Amino acid sequence: MSRALELAKLGRGHVSPNPMVGCVIVHNQRIIGEGWHRQYGGPHAEVNAVRSVADESLLPESTVYVTLEPCSHFGKTPPCADLLIAKGVKKVIVCNDDPNPLVAGKGLAKLRAAGIEVETGLLAERGRELNRRFFTFIEQQRPYLILKWAETADGFMAPADFRPIPISSPLSRQLVHKWRTEEDAIMVGTNTARYDNPQLNVRLWTGRNPVRIVIDKPLQLPSALHLFDGSQPTLVYTVLPAKETVGVTKYTQLDPQAPFLPQLIADLHQQKIQSVIVEGGAALLESFLKMGLWDEVRVFKSLKVMGEGLAAPVARGRLVATERIGDDSLMTYRPS
């Protein structure tokens, strides 16, 4: 199962909104097949693992280790439970039950009804950690939310005039681009969009660009910004009547009388966006923190000193990791 979890990780950044899944097939204590879910819409892990088996006559005496309950419904691919039944495997060991209502125990029930021995819960905590975005999306009906910022040694994010200056090290910035390939979307507020004019794409790594999410309540951001260049999907959230603009995939008008962020997050869930990196600015990050709408906080602490400027938010929760990235310290927090 540990090997299956390692394989599942290889799907990161490619399978959302599906979960990352790995599968290992064992005969007489020897691995005879393995696979993982490589691409959204493509074959699932069990299919790839079965295809990798050189001698399928061994399958009726084999045990299948899979990190998530085999699916039981027709989606973009046929049910994996049906495949395992058709191949006559002896036993299936599952890391995590699938909370998706379309599956939710039905895959396990189908396997048992076919006479296949089933065990569940092996390395379950590791499986939930791996697929924490998927579990949050299904169980809490919202995307997994990562708040990220860089701050100086004396706690500032930017000069008082919002002038963009680099705070984190080049290596940290490269790591951020890697993160962008792993999440569905990236969000900024109005001031960050206006003063930083960010591209929010992947330039320092290899992988897909995230969906850009821009908050522009008064619809006053200039159309010449990089965010509206049409190079990748861009969603704009406002409280004014939506308009059609070249370079914007969709405008969404939210109710000005209701809390803004909960509406936005609910809409992102409807858009099947499973994870979001919130990159700023300070007011937007602080709003997420105060409302408890977050799952991770990632803070780069630079050695630079600014003396004065825009104060960075104060990270909440428990510190779960500290590591050195170039000249910076990267601190990761989770809710207490």
SVG drawing of the C-alpha trace seen along z (x, -y; Angstrom):
<svg xmlns="http://www.w3.org/2000/svg" viewBox="-28 -55 48 74">
<polyline fill="none" stroke="black" stroke-width="0.4" points="0.0,0.0 2.9,-2.3 4.0,-1.7 0.5,-2.4 0.5,-5.7 3.8,-6.6 2.4,-5.8 -0.7,-7.9 1.4,-11.0 2.5,-10.8 -0.9,-12.0 -0.6,-15.3 -1.6,-18.3 -3.1,-16.0 -6.2,-14.3 -8.3,-16.9 -11.2,-17.0 -10.6,-13.2 -8.5,-12.0 -5.0,-10.7 -5.1,-6.9 -2.4,-4.2 -2.7,-0.5 -0.4,2.5 -1.2,6.1 0.6,8.8 0.9,12.6 2.8,14.8 4.4,11.8 5.7,10.5 4.5,7.3 3.2,8.4 1.5,5.1 1.2,1.5 -0.4,-1.7 -1.8,-5.0 -4.5,-7.5 -2.4,-9.5 -4.8,-12.0 -8.4,-13.2 -10.7,-11.4 -8.1,-8.7 -8.0,-5.1 -8.1,-4.7 -5.3,-3.2 -6.8,0.3 -7.1,0.4 -3.4,-0.7 -2.3,1.8 -4.2,4.7 -2.8,3.8 0.7,3.9 0.4,7.6 2.3,9.8 0.4,13.0 -3.2,12.4 -3.7,16.1 -2.2,15.1 -4.9,12.6 -7.4,15.1 -4.7,15.8 -3.6,12.2 -4.3,9.4 -5.0,5.9 -3.9,3.0 -5.6,-0.3 -5.5,-3.6 -9.2,-4.5 -12.3,-2.4 -12.8,-1.1 -15.5,-3.0 -18.9,-1.4 -20.4,-3.8 -20.0,-4.8 -18.3,-8.2 -15.7,-9.1 -14.5,-5.4 -16.3,-2.1 -16.5,-0.9 -13.2,0.4 -15.1,2.7 -16.5,4.5 -13.0,4.9 -11.6,6.5 -14.7,8.8 -14.2,9.8 -10.6,10.6 -11.5,12.7 -9.0,11.3 -8.8,13.0 -8.7,10.1 -8.8,6.3 -7.2,4.2 -8.3,0.5 -6.7,-2.4 -9.7,-4.8 -13.4,-4.5 -14.6,-6.9 -16.9,-9.6 -18.2,-10.6 -22.0,-9.8 -21.7,-8.1 -19.4,-5.5 -19.6,-5.7 -19.4,-2.0 -21.1,-0.7 -17.8,0.4 -16.9,2.4 -20.4,3.9 -20.1,5.0 -16.8,6.7 -18.0,8.5 -21.2,9.6 -19.0,11.2 -17.2,13.2 -14.0,11.1 -12.4,10.7 -12.2,7.0 -10.3,5.2 -10.3,1.4 -8.4,-1.2 -4.8,-0.2 -2.6,-3.3 -5.9,-5.3 -4.4,-8.5 -1.7,-8.6 -4.3,-8.2 -6.4,-11.1 -3.4,-13.3 -2.5,-12.5 -6.0,-13.3 -6.9,-16.0 -8.0,-18.3 -10.4,-15.7 -11.8,-14.8 -12.3,-18.5 -14.1,-19.1 -16.5,-16.2 -17.0,-16.3 -17.0,-20.1 -18.4,-21.1 -15.7,-23.6 -12.2,-23.8 -9.1,-23.1 -7.7,-26.6 -4.0,-27.4 -3.1,-30.9 0.4,-31.9 2.5,-35.0 6.1,-36.2 7.1,-38.7 10.3,-40.5 12.1,-39.7 10.3,-42.6 6.9,-41.4 6.0,-43.5 4.6,-42.3 5.1,-45.4 5.9,-49.1 3.1,-51.4 2.6,-52.6 1.9,-49.0 5.0,-49.2 5.9,-45.6 9.4,-44.5 10.7,-41.0 10.8,-39.7 11.4,-36.0 14.4,-34.3 14.6,-33.1 14.4,-29.5 11.3,-30.3 9.7,-31.9 10.5,-28.8 8.8,-26.6 5.7,-28.8 5.5,-28.1 5.7,-24.4 2.9,-24.7 0.8,-26.5 1.0,-23.4 -0.4,-21.3 -3.5,-23.3 -6.6,-24.0 -6.7,-27.8 -4.9,-30.8 -6.7,-33.9 -5.8,-37.6 -7.6,-40.6 -8.1,-43.9 -5.1,-45.8 -2.7,-42.9 -4.1,-42.7 -3.8,-46.5 -0.4,-47.2 1.5,-44.0 0.0,-43.3 0.8,-39.6 0.5,-36.9 -0.3,-34.1 0.9,-31.5 3.7,-28.9 7.0,-30.2 9.6,-28.8 8.4,-25.2 6.8,-22.8 3.1,-22.0 -0.4,-23.3 -1.4,-26.9 -4.0,-27.3 -7.4,-29.0 -7.0,-32.6 -9.5,-34.0 -9.7,-37.8 -11.8,-39.8 -13.0,-43.1 -16.1,-44.1 -16.4,-47.6 -15.3,-46.3 -12.6,-49.0 -9.5,-46.9 -8.0,-48.0 -8.4,-45.6 -4.7,-45.9 -3.6,-43.8 -1.8,-40.5 -4.7,-38.8 -7.0,-39.6 -4.7,-38.6 -6.8,-35.5 -3.8,-33.1 -5.5,-31.0 -9.0,-30.6 -9.8,-33.7 -12.8,-34.1 -13.8,-37.5 -16.0,-38.0 -17.9,-41.2 -21.0,-42.7 -22.1,-44.6 -23.9,-43.3 -21.6,-41.0 -20.2,-42.1 -18.5,-40.3 -14.9,-41.3 -12.2,-39.8 -9.7,-37.9 -12.2,-37.0 -13.7,-33.5 -16.6,-34.4 -17.9,-37.2 -19.9,-36.2 -22.1,-38.8 -22.4,-38.0 -25.1,-39.3 -23.7,-42.6 -26.0,-42.1 -24.5,-38.7 -21.0,-37.8 -18.7,-37.8 -16.2,-35.1 -18.6,-32.3 -20.5,-33.0 -17.4,-33.0 -16.2,-29.7 -19.5,-28.1 -19.5,-29.1 -15.9,-27.7 -17.3,-24.4 -20.0,-24.5 -17.3,-25.1 -15.6,-21.9 -12.4,-23.8 -10.9,-21.5 -8.1,-23.6 -7.1,-27.3 -3.9,-29.1 -4.8,-32.6 -1.8,-34.8 -3.0,-38.1 -3.0,-40.9 -2.9,-41.3 -6.6,-42.3 -7.8,-39.3 -5.6,-36.9 -6.7,-38.4 -10.4,-38.0 -9.9,-34.3 -8.0,-33.9 -10.7,-35.7 -13.5,-33.6 -11.6,-30.3 -11.7,-29.6 -8.4,-28.0 -6.7,-24.6 -3.0,-25.5 -0.9,-28.7 2.5,-28.8 4.7,-31.8 8.1,-32.6 10.1,-34.6 12.9,-36.6 16.1,-37.9 15.3,-41.3 14.2,-44.2 11.8,-46.9 11.4,-49.1 7.8,-50.1 5.1,-49.2 2.1,-47.0 2.0,-44.6 1.7,-40.9 -1.1,-38.9 -0.4,-36.9 -0.5,-33.2 -3.0,-31.2 -3.1,-27.5 -0.3,-25.1 3.1,-25.2 3.6,-21.8 6.7,-22.3 9.7,-24.6 12.3,-24.3 15.0,-26.3 14.3,-27.4 17.3,-29.4 17.8,-32.3 14.2,-32.1 12.4,-30.1 9.2,-28.4 6.7,-27.9 3.6,-25.8 0.6,-26.0 -2.6,-23.8 -5.8,-24.6 -5.4,-23.7"/>
</svg>
